[in-house]
Structure formats: structure tokens, C-alpha cells
Amino acid sequence: WILDSTNGYVQEEGFAVELFTRGRNTLEALGKDFSLSWMDTGHNSNIVINLGSATEQYKGDLLDESRKTLSNMTLNLKEGQVNDFGGTIIGEGSFTKKGLGVLNFSGSNYSSGVTRVEEGTVLANGYFASNVSILPLGRLGGTGKIQGTLDNQGVVAPGNSIGALTVNRYIQSEDGILELEFSAGSCDRLIV
């Protein structure tokens, strides 16, 4: 799937998942995990992605009454690709970033599911309500706020050059790297 501000979302060849548009700008995955290869909405987008709930029953499947609305989303950006997501993510599902591309996350992630950076870079220039995990091939930068715990097993580099990243709690593994930039009179800061 491709999500952008001009085309909305379109189906990629050979891949099918049930996405439902509720209202003009809200996408719901309706209990199925899904992947995006493009998530470029620009700053200040009004797009909402609902990752559902483990307790909310999906009412559209007459053959499976036990089906819930919980969905997990993966974004796979190839090397050289840069996306800016300025929308909102809600629900209980997890959000995983894969691929060597860069995601500038300038929106809000109110989902209670974990955000994982498995590969490439996420610039956290928005708000994250949940825990964020940076895996060994992942990198996190930005000047946003992480309300949950930031678990660093990769690289955390606050700022977009020199800047401050605010987190509620910070954990770093033995192999994790906290990369701070210094210049005359200023430096990166990780505010815990």
C-alpha cells in the first residue's frame, strides 16, 4: 500500500489487505496486519490511521465472529526514500519501521502498541504516547516527545542537527549508542 497526501492510498500489485475508509481521512485496517511502502503525507496532515483494538469485535466478518479489529502496521522504506508523516496513529496495534529509508514522523502516535525502528532512520519530530524500541540496525533522531520508554539497542541521535529529544524513560543496551553533536555554545540533549 502507498499512502500519500495527493493520491490517498492505492493497492500495490500482488498485495491485498482490507483497509476501510471511515469518513474522509480515517483509515482502519480491520483486524489485519498490513505493510506500507510509502507514507508521505507532509506536515500537518489530517489523515488518521486506526490500528484497532484487541477487545473491539470486527462486525463486518459474518464467518468469524471472534475477529477483533487489532492490526499492526509496517512501513518499509527503501534506501534513499524520505517520507514525512504528519498525520495521527491511534489504537492498540504496533508500528514498525523497516528498510534503510528515512521517516520524518512529524505527527502524533497515540497508539498503545510499541513503535519499533528495525532498520533505517526515524526522525521523531512529533509525539509518541507508547514505548519506542530502536533495534541494532535502527536509528532515532528528532526533537519530539516520547511519553513512554525509549529502549535503545541501536543509535539514538537527538535533534535534526543540534537539538533536544524528550523521553519519559531511557534504557540503553550494552551495544546501544547515544550520539551527541556538539558545536560552539550548544549541543544535543536527551531530556529524561
TAJO-V860618 format. One line per field, one symbol per residue. phi: phi as a letter, one per 20 degrees, with the letter a starting at -180 (. if undefined). psi: psi as a letter, one per 30 degrees, with the letter a starting at -180 (. if undefined). burial: + if it has 9 or more other C-alpha atoms within 8 Angstrom, else -. A space follows every 50 residues. Layout:
phi=???
psi=???
burial=???
This chain:
phi=.ccbfedmcceefnccbedcedmfcddcelncfbcddbbddnflfdfddd embfdeffeedfecfefdegcddcdddfgnecccddecdcodfecddcne fddeedecdefeffeddebmcdeedcccfefcddegedbccocecdfeee dddccdcgndbeacddcfbcccfgefcddddcbgnbafcded
psi=kkjlfefbklkkkgkkljkkjjaegkkkfhgkklkkgkhjfllhlgkkjj gakffkkkffjffjffklfkkkkkkjklkfkkljjgakklafllkkkllg lkjjjgbkjgkflkkkjelakkjigbkjfakkkjleglkkalgakjfakj jjgckkiklfckakkklekkkkleflkjjkkkljflllkjj.
burial=+++++---------------+---+++++++++++++++++++-+-++++ ++++-+++------+-+++++++++++-+--+++++++++++++++++++ ++++++++++++++++++++++++++++++++++++++++++++++++++ ++++++++++-+++++++-+-+---++--++-----++++--
